[in-house]
């Protein structure tokens, strides 16, 4: 059986009162990101990057924009 052995790096990131786990993994020379909050993966459309550092930078920018947007548009009940 073939097993995937992808290079990966992990990072935690706290923003506001929320905590996120970020993972960058290399597949076929490109780095991809996974963003998790409270065991829930967050969907993202971040493009692959050339290295893990750029991958983490893009993921952090995505998280900060998403958290800031959620603060600006509160949920209302009908």
N, C-alpha and C positions, 0 to 999 in steps of 0.2 A: 504494500500500500504506500502510495506517495503521500508525504506530509508537507504542508506548507511551512516554510521556515522563513518568514518575512522579517526583515529588520524593522524594529519598532522602538519608539521612545514614548515615555509617558510624562505627563505634567499635570499638576493640579492648579486650579485658578479660582480664586475667590473674587467676586465682584458684587458690591453691595452686600446684601445679606444672603447671597446664594453661592454655592460651591459647585465647581465643574471639574470633571476629569477629562483631560484631553489626551488623545493618542495620535501619534503620527506614525504611519507605517509605509514602508517602501515596497512598491510592487512594480516590477519591470522598469526600474530607474526613476520612477516618479513617486513623490510623497503625497499621501492622502490623509485626511483627518477624520477622526471620530470624536464627537463631543457628547458627553454624558452628564446629566444632572439627576441626582437621586436615583441611580440605576436605570434611568430612562434616556435612551439615545435621542439626541436632537437632530432632526433632519436639516441637512445643509447642502448647498449646491456649490461648495467651494471647489475650485478647480485644483488639479494636482499641481504641486510645486517642485522646484528643482532640489530643495533640501529641507530637512526637518525644521530648521529655524524659521524659514519662510512659511512653512506649513503651520507651525504654532502661532506665528504672528497673525496669519489670516484667521485662524480659529479664535484667537483672543479678540480680534476686531469684530468678528461675527457675534461672539457672545456679548461684548459690550454694547453693540448696536441693538441686539435683540432685547437685552435687559433694559436699556434706556428707552426703547420704543414701548415696552410693556408698561413703564412708569408713566409715559405721556398719554397713553390711551387706556384708562382704567376700564374694567369690565363693568357693564351696567346690567341690571336686572330689568326684565320687562314684566 
